[in-house]
């Protein structure tokens, strides 16, 4: 069961990875969390994937996380006469609410709420930034833009407004239906698209409650302006580099990736780096050297997880993509420089007992070359604290709650086993040793560092640290 690496892999399911056999193979190759992209597929398709994953989970006795990624509002232009038009640099174009098919001089922008955010000088990007317009006249129901970068345009191309916070909810009617479906089927993470400010997280929390964790997707420049608030309110964060790269200069994205990871590390929130990581493996059995370096950089930066999108959802080599990502992560984590970097970015413990215990566990594990740190947890907070300090040994999380175990599937270094709650201190140590050995985290005579809270079963009460050696017979106290 032990993954023998610390960073996690998120794999997106789709037409290339629908079958039970393929999902099992991806899991065995190293996928820790499966992403269901609600921009594609029907509810029936996703329900089948839920069932396959949960059956695999029960069979393997390994908690598997499911991330349901909501589409979010998709802003698109309207139709053109004949389906296409050619925009000429330096010309002007009118944007309005008239649904009549447009041409090179005007087009419908069927989002009336957007016009209130447009001002003179606002940039509009169309078709993933291939076309660029700049507003020169703004009104309540129309605007006139200069064409800065021209080219062909066709029906329903997406558009972005990077310079403005748009008065658009991150949860449209479709997203609300998808959200209810995901919650009814037991999703572990809700990927919230189009996050611009802290209020988007608060609105989603009112609907979700504690039924699933919220993973905020950072894909808008406005979100970066409110980064700390968003990270604080979210349960996890995704660096959606593809959309960030459309709305921001490409040279800004690498430094922003590092900034977001640092902010998440500071709050102890899992962070996933996503988009185009092994893009060439959609059609090739091997990545480019630049892509391998990109994945490695995310691991060196301290990401909790890296994500595959089309590579596993629609590519020709889904298993090879997961296998390659696993190999890259393992290689980075064998590098002494990786651990030196982790040590230099070590987060100081907070002034509280649980943080102090976990910091001590990290230091003790390193000093005695322990096989693993074992945490007993109800809510998962102890395991997340352990992940935050980046110990150089696996974190074996023992919990009686399957939801807690699944929520930790994306956390750095944490591998969970469902175990009945312990009744006393000796039982805690015996069970930790037995499970660590059974699931191949440790061998006979190796040492474990065990943390828990007394009274047992009390969330957030970590106050005990015990060092124990694995023996043939339980060591009773």
C-alpha positions as CSV (number, residue, x, y, z in Angstrom):
1,X,0.0,0.0,0.0
2,X,2.8,2.4,0.8
3,X,3.4,4.8,-2.1
4,X,7.1,5.4,-1.4
5,X,6.8,9.1,-2.4
6,X,5.4,12.1,-0.6
7,X,3.8,14.3,-3.3
8,X,0.4,13.1,-4.7
9,X,-0.9,12.6,-8.3
10,X,-4.4,13.7,-9.4
11,X,-5.6,12.0,-12.6
12,X,-8.6,13.3,-14.6
13,X,-11.0,10.7,-15.9
14,X,-12.6,10.9,-19.4
15,X,-13.2,8.9,-22.6
16,X,-9.7,7.4,-22.4
17,X,-10.1,6.2,-18.8
18,X,-13.7,5.3,-18.3
19,X,-13.5,1.5,-17.7
20,X,-13.1,-0.2,-14.3
21,X,-9.9,-1.9,-15.7
22,X,-8.3,1.4,-16.8
23,X,-9.2,3.2,-13.5
24,X,-7.7,0.3,-11.6
25,X,-4.5,0.5,-13.7
26,X,-4.2,4.2,-13.2
27,X,-4.6,3.7,-9.4
28,X,-1.9,1.0,-9.4
29,X,0.3,3.2,-11.5
30,X,0.2,5.9,-8.8
31,X,-3.0,8.0,-9.0
32,X,-4.1,9.1,-5.5
33,X,-7.1,11.3,-6.4
34,X,-9.4,11.0,-9.4
35,X,-10.8,14.2,-11.0
36,X,-14.2,14.3,-12.6
37,X,-14.5,17.3,-15.0
38,X,-18.1,18.5,-15.0
39,X,-17.4,20.6,-18.2
40,X,-17.7,17.3,-20.0
41,X,-19.9,14.2,-19.6
42,X,-23.4,13.5,-18.3
43,X,-24.4,12.8,-14.7
44,X,-24.9,9.2,-15.7
45,X,-21.3,9.0,-16.8
46,X,-20.0,10.5,-13.6
47,X,-22.2,8.3,-11.5
48,X,-20.6,5.3,-13.1
49,X,-17.2,6.6,-12.3
50,X,-18.1,7.2,-8.7
51,X,-19.3,3.6,-8.4
52,X,-16.1,2.2,-10.0
53,X,-13.8,4.3,-7.7
54,X,-15.7,3.3,-4.5
55,X,-15.7,-0.4,-5.5
56,X,-11.9,-0.2,-6.1
57,X,-11.5,1.6,-2.8
58,X,-13.3,-1.1,-0.9
59,X,-11.4,-3.9,-2.6
60,X,-7.9,-2.3,-2.1
61,X,-8.6,-1.0,1.4
62,X,-7.0,2.3,0.4
63,X,-9.0,5.5,0.6
64,X,-9.2,7.3,-2.8
65,X,-10.1,10.9,-3.1
66,X,-12.7,12.2,-5.7
67,X,-12.4,15.7,-7.0
68,X,-15.5,17.0,-8.8
69,X,-14.4,20.0,-10.8
70,X,-17.3,22.4,-11.5
71,X,-17.3,24.2,-14.9
72,X,-18.0,27.7,-13.6
73,X,-19.4,30.5,-15.7
74,X,-18.2,30.3,-19.3
75,X,-18.1,33.6,-21.0
76,X,-18.5,33.4,-24.8
77,X,-19.2,35.7,-27.7
78,X,-22.2,35.1,-29.9
79,X,-22.7,33.9,-33.5
80,X,-21.2,35.3,-36.7
81,X,-22.7,35.4,-40.2
82,X,-21.3,32.3,-41.9
83,X,-19.8,31.1,-38.5
84,X,-16.6,33.1,-38.8
85,X,-15.1,36.6,-39.3
86,X,-11.7,38.1,-39.7
87,X,-10.7,40.8,-37.2
88,X,-8.2,43.4,-38.6
89,X,-5.7,45.0,-36.3
90,X,-6.4,48.7,-35.7
91,X,-10.1,48.4,-36.6
92,X,-12.9,48.8,-34.1
93,X,-15.6,46.3,-33.0
94,X,-18.9,46.9,-31.2
95,X,-19.9,44.6,-28.5
96,X,-23.6,44.5,-27.6
97,X,-26.6,42.5,-26.5
98,X,-28.1,42.1,-29.9
99,X,-28.3,38.4,-30.7
100,X,-28.3,39.0,-34.5
101,X,-25.2,37.2,-36.0
102,X,-22.2,39.5,-36.1
103,X,-19.4,40.3,-38.4
104,X,-15.9,41.9,-38.3
105,X,-17.5,45.1,-37.0
106,X,-19.8,43.9,-34.2
107,X,-20.8,40.8,-32.2
108,X,-23.1,39.9,-29.4
109,X,-21.7,39.6,-25.9
110,X,-24.5,37.7,-24.3
111,X,-23.5,38.6,-20.7
112,X,-25.2,41.9,-19.7
113,X,-23.5,41.8,-16.3
114,X,-20.1,42.1,-17.9
115,X,-20.8,45.6,-19.3
116,X,-20.9,47.2,-15.9
117,X,-17.3,46.1,-15.3
118,X,-15.9,47.5,-18.6
119,X,-14.2,50.8,-18.6
120,X,-12.0,52.7,-21.0
121,X,-8.7,50.8,-21.3
122,X,-10.1,47.4,-20.2
123,X,-8.6,44.6,-22.2
124,X,-10.6,41.7,-23.5
125,X,-9.0,38.4,-24.6
126,X,-10.8,36.0,-27.0
127,X,-10.0,32.4,-27.9
128,X,-7.4,31.8,-25.1
129,X,-5.7,35.1,-25.8
130,X,-5.2,34.7,-29.5
131,X,-7.2,37.9,-30.1
132,X,-6.9,41.0,-28.0
133,X,-9.3,44.0,-27.8
134,X,-9.1,47.2,-25.8
135,X,-12.2,49.1,-24.8
136,X,-12.3,52.7,-26.0
137,X,-16.0,53.4,-25.2
138,X,-18.0,51.7,-22.5
139,X,-21.8,51.8,-21.9
140,X,-24.3,49.9,-19.8
141,X,-25.4,47.7,-22.7
142,X,-22.7,48.0,-25.2
143,X,-19.1,48.9,-25.7
144,X,-16.7,49.8,-28.5
145,X,-13.3,48.1,-28.6
146,X,-10.1,48.7,-30.7
147,X,-8.7,45.4,-32.1
148,X,-5.1,45.2,-30.8
149,X,-4.3,41.7,-32.1
150,X,-6.4,40.5,-35.0
151,X,-7.1,37.2,-36.6
152,X,-9.9,34.8,-37.4
153,X,-12.8,34.4,-34.9
154,X,-15.7,32.0,-34.9
155,X,-18.9,31.3,-33.1
156,X,-19.0,31.0,-29.3
157,X,-15.3,31.5,-28.7
158,X,-14.5,32.1,-25.0
159,X,-13.5,35.6,-23.8
160,X,-11.6,36.8,-20.7
161,X,-11.5,40.1,-19.0
162,X,-8.3,40.1,-17.0
163,X,-8.3,43.7,-15.8
164,X,-11.6,43.6,-14.0
165,X,-13.5,41.8,-11.2
166,X,-16.6,40.6,-13.0
167,X,-20.0,40.7,-11.2
168,X,-20.5,37.0,-12.1
169,X,-21.1,34.3,-9.5
170,X,-18.7,31.4,-9.5
171,X,-21.7,29.1,-9.3
172,X,-24.1,29.3,-12.3
173,X,-27.3,27.3,-12.7
174,X,-25.5,24.3,-14.2
175,X,-22.9,24.4,-11.4
176,X,-25.5,24.3,-8.8
177,X,-27.1,21.2,-10.3
178,X,-23.7,19.6,-10.7
179,X,-22.8,20.5,-7.1
180,X,-25.9,18.9,-5.7
181,X,-25.2,15.8,-7.8
182,X,-21.6,15.7,-6.5
183,X,-22.6,16.0,-2.9
184,X,-25.3,13.4,-3.2
185,X,-22.7,11.0,-4.5
186,X,-20.2,11.7,-1.8
187,X,-17.6,13.8,-3.6
188,X,-14.5,14.6,-1.4
189,X,-13.4,17.8,-3.0
190,X,-15.4,20.4,-4.9
191,X,-13.3,22.2,-7.5
192,X,-14.6,25.8,-7.5
193,X,-13.9,27.6,-10.8
194,X,-13.9,31.3,-11.5
195,X,-12.9,32.3,-7.9
196,X,-12.2,36.0,-7.8
197,X,-12.6,36.9,-4.1
198,X,-13.2,35.5,-0.7
199,X,-17.0,36.0,-1.0
200,X,-17.0,33.3,-3.7
201,X,-15.7,30.8,-1.2
202,X,-18.2,31.9,1.4
203,X,-21.1,31.6,-1.0
204,X,-20.0,28.1,-1.9
205,X,-19.5,27.2,1.8
206,X,-23.2,28.1,2.5
207,X,-24.3,25.5,0.0
208,X,-21.7,22.8,0.7
209,X,-21.3,23.1,4.5
210,X,-19.0,20.3,5.8
211,X,-20.2,17.7,3.2
212,X,-17.1,18.2,1.1
213,X,-13.8,20.1,1.0
214,X,-13.6,23.2,-1.2
215,X,-10.7,23.4,-3.6
216,X,-10.4,26.9,-4.9
217,X,-9.1,27.1,-8.5
218,X,-6.9,30.2,-8.9
219,X,-7.3,31.1,-12.6
220,X,-8.1,34.8,-12.4
221,X,-5.7,37.7,-11.7
222,X,-8.3,39.1,-9.3
223,X,-7.9,36.0,-7.2
224,X,-4.2,36.7,-6.7
225,X,-5.1,40.1,-5.3
226,X,-7.1,38.4,-2.6
227,X,-4.8,35.3,-2.3
228,X,-4.4,35.2,1.5
229,X,-8.1,35.5,2.2
230,X,-9.0,32.8,-0.4
231,X,-6.4,30.4,0.9
232,X,-7.5,30.9,4.5
233,X,-11.2,30.2,3.6
234,X,-10.5,27.3,1.3
235,X,-9.7,23.7,2.3
236,X,-7.3,23.2,-0.7
237,X,-6.1,25.3,-3.7
238,X,-5.4,24.5,-7.3
239,X,-3.0,26.6,-9.4
240,X,-4.9,26.6,-12.7
241,X,-1.9,27.7,-14.8
242,X,-3.6,27.4,-18.2
243,X,-6.2,30.1,-17.4
244,X,-3.7,32.2,-15.5
245,X,-1.4,32.1,-18.5
246,X,-4.2,33.5,-20.7
247,X,-5.0,36.4,-18.5
248,X,-1.5,37.2,-17.3
249,X,1.8,37.4,-19.2
250,X,3.4,33.9,-19.4
251,X,6.5,35.1,-17.6
252,X,4.5,36.0,-14.5
253,X,3.0,32.5,-14.0
254,X,6.1,30.7,-12.6
255,X,6.6,33.2,-9.9
256,X,2.9,33.3,-9.1
257,X,3.0,29.5,-8.8
258,X,5.7,29.8,-6.1
259,X,3.8,32.6,-4.4
260,X,0.6,30.5,-4.2
261,X,2.5,27.4,-2.9
262,X,4.1,29.5,-0.2
263,X,0.8,31.0,0.9
264,X,-0.8,27.5,1.1
265,X,2.2,26.1,3.0
266,X,1.9,28.9,5.5
267,X,-1.8,28.0,6.1
268,X,-1.2,24.2,6.0
269,X,-3.6,23.9,3.0
270,X,-2.9,21.3,0.3
271,X,-2.0,22.9,-3.1
272,X,-2.3,21.2,-6.5
273,X,-0.3,22.4,-9.5
274,X,-2.3,21.8,-12.7
275,X,-2.5,22.2,-16.5
276,X,-0.3,21.2,-19.3
277,X,2.2,19.3,-17.1
278,X,2.8,16.4,-19.5
279,X,0.8,17.8,-22.4
280,X,2.8,16.1,-25.1
281,X,1.9,12.7,-23.6
282,X,-1.6,13.1,-25.0
283,X,-0.1,11.9,-28.3
284,X,3.3,10.6,-27.3
285,X,4.5,7.8,-24.9
286,X,7.2,10.1,-23.5
287,X,7.2,13.7,-22.4
288,X,9.5,16.5,-23.5
289,X,12.4,17.3,-21.3
290,X,10.8,20.7,-20.6
291,X,7.7,19.0,-19.3
292,X,9.6,16.7,-17.0
293,X,11.5,19.7,-15.7
294,X,8.1,21.5,-15.2
295,X,6.7,18.7,-13.0
296,X,10.0,18.5,-11.1
297,X,9.9,22.3,-10.4
298,X,6.4,22.0,-8.9
299,X,7.7,19.3,-6.6
300,X,10.8,21.3,-5.6
301,X,8.5,24.3,-5.0
302,X,6.7,22.2,-2.4
303,X,3.4,21.4,-4.1
304,X,1.3,18.8,-2.4
305,X,0.1,17.3,-5.7
306,X,0.5,17.6,-9.4
307,X,-2.4,17.0,-11.8
308,X,-2.9,15.4,-15.2
309,X,-5.8,16.6,-17.3
310,X,-6.2,15.6,-21.0
311,X,-3.2,13.4,-20.6
312,X,-5.3,10.8,-18.8
313,X,-8.8,11.9,-19.8
314,X,-8.5,11.9,-23.5
315,X,-4.9,11.0,-24.4
316,X,-3.5,7.9,-26.0
317,X,-1.1,7.1,-23.1
318,X,-3.0,7.6,-19.8
319,X,-1.1,4.9,-17.9
320,X,2.3,6.0,-19.2
321,X,1.5,9.6,-18.1
322,X,0.7,8.6,-14.5
323,X,3.8,6.3,-14.5
324,X,6.0,9.1,-15.8
325,X,4.7,11.6,-13.2
326,X,5.3,9.0,-10.5
327,X,8.9,8.5,-11.7
328,X,9.6,12.2,-11.8
329,X,8.3,12.8,-8.3
330,X,10.3,9.8,-6.9
331,X,13.5,11.1,-8.6
332,X,13.1,14.6,-7.2
333,X,12.4,13.3,-3.7
334,X,15.7,11.3,-3.8
335,X,17.6,14.5,-4.4
336,X,19.3,15.9,-1.2
337,X,18.7,19.4,-2.6
338,X,14.9,18.7,-2.4
339,X,15.1,18.1,1.3
340,X,17.5,21.0,1.8
341,X,14.9,23.2,0.1
342,X,12.1,21.7,2.2
343,X,14.2,22.4,5.4
344,X,15.0,26.0,4.4
345,X,11.3,26.7,3.8
346,X,10.2,25.0,7.0
347,X,7.2,26.6,8.6
348,X,7.6,27.5,12.3
349,X,5.1,25.8,14.6
350,X,2.2,27.9,16.0
351,X,2.1,28.6,19.8
352,X,-0.2,25.7,20.6
353,X,0.3,22.1,21.8
354,X,-0.7,20.2,18.6
355,X,1.8,22.2,16.6
356,X,4.5,21.7,19.2
357,X,3.9,17.9,19.3
358,X,4.0,17.6,15.5
359,X,7.2,19.7,15.3
360,X,8.8,17.4,17.9
361,X,7.6,14.4,16.0
362,X,9.3,15.7,12.8
363,X,12.6,16.3,14.7
364,X,12.5,12.9,16.5
365,X,11.7,11.0,13.3
366,X,14.7,12.6,11.6
367,X,17.0,12.0,14.5
368,X,16.3,8.3,15.0
369,X,15.7,7.6,11.3
370,X,12.1,6.4,12.1
371,X,10.2,4.4,9.4
372,X,7.1,6.7,9.7
373,X,5.2,9.1,11.7
374,X,1.8,7.7,12.8
375,X,-1.0,10.1,13.5
376,X,-4.3,9.2,15.1
377,X,-6.9,11.7,13.9
378,X,-10.7,12.2,13.8
379,X,-10.9,15.4,11.7
380,X,-7.6,15.1,9.8
381,X,-6.1,18.2,11.4
382,X,-3.2,16.3,13.0
383,X,-2.3,14.7,9.7
384,X,-2.5,18.1,7.9
385,X,-0.2,19.6,10.6
386,X,2.3,16.8,9.9
387,X,2.1,17.4,6.2
388,X,2.8,21.1,6.7
389,X,6.1,20.5,8.4
390,X,7.3,18.2,5.6
391,X,9.0,15.4,7.5
392,X,11.4,13.2,5.6
393,X,9.4,10.0,6.4
394,X,5.8,8.9,5.4
395,X,2.9,10.1,7.5
396,X,0.6,7.1,8.3
397,X,-2.8,8.5,9.3
398,X,-5.1,6.2,11.3
399,X,-8.7,7.3,11.4
400,X,-12.0,5.6,11.9
401,X,-13.7,8.1,9.5
402,X,-13.6,7.2,5.8
403,X,-14.4,10.8,4.9
404,X,-11.4,12.1,6.8
405,X,-9.2,9.5,5.1
406,X,-10.4,10.5,1.6
407,X,-9.9,14.2,2.4
408,X,-6.3,13.5,3.1
409,X,-5.6,11.8,-0.2
410,X,-4.3,15.1,-1.7
411,X,-2.2,16.0,1.3
412,X,1.6,15.8,1.0
413,X,3.1,12.6,2.5
414,X,-0.2,11.4,4.2
415,X,-1.4,7.9,3.5
416,X,-4.5,6.8,5.4
417,X,-5.8,3.5,6.8
418,X,-9.2,3.1,8.3
419,X,-8.8,1.8,11.9
420,X,-11.1,1.6,14.9
421,X,-10.5,4.2,17.5
422,X,-8.3,3.2,20.3
423,X,-9.4,2.8,23.9
424,X,-6.1,3.4,25.8
425,X,-2.5,4.3,25.3
426,X,-1.1,0.7,25.0
427,X,-3.8,-0.1,22.5
428,X,-2.8,3.0,20.5
429,X,0.9,1.9,20.2
430,X,0.1,-1.8,19.5
431,X,-2.3,-0.9,16.7
432,X,0.1,1.7,15.2
433,X,2.9,-0.9,15.0
434,X,0.6,-3.7,13.7
435,X,-0.9,-1.5,10.9
436,X,2.5,0.0,9.9
437,X,3.9,-3.5,9.5
438,X,0.8,-4.9,7.7
439,X,0.7,-2.1,5.1
440,X,4.5,-2.2,4.6
441,X,5.3,1.2,6.1
442,X,7.8,-0.4,8.5
443,X,9.6,-3.7,9.2
444,X,10.4,-5.6,12.4
445,X,12.7,-3.6,14.8
446,X,12.2,-0.3,12.9
447,X,11.1,2.7,14.9
448,X,7.8,4.6,14.7
449,X,6.9,8.1,16.1
450,X,3.3,8.0,17.2
451,X,1.1,11.0,18.0
452,X,-2.4,11.2,19.3
453,X,-4.7,13.2,21.6
454,X,-6.1,12.3,25.0
455,X,-9.0,12.0,25.6
456,X,-9.0,9.7,22.6
457,X,-11.3,10.6,19.7
458,X,-11.3,14.3,20.6
459,X,-10.7,16.4,17.4
460,X,-7.7,18.8,17.6
461,X,-6.5,17.5,20.9
462,X,-3.0,16.2,19.9
463,X,-1.0,16.1,23.0
464,X,1.0,12.9,23.1
465,X,4.2,11.7,21.3
466,X,5.5,8.2,21.7
467,X,8.5,6.4,20.1
468,X,8.0,2.7,19.6
469,X,9.9,-0.2,18.1
470,X,8.0,-2.8,16.0
471,X,8.3,-6.2,17.6
472,X,6.8,-9.7,17.0
473,X,4.6,-9.4,20.0
474,X,2.7,-6.3,21.2
475,X,4.4,-4.2,23.8
476,X,1.9,-3.6,26.6
477,X,2.4,-0.8,29.0
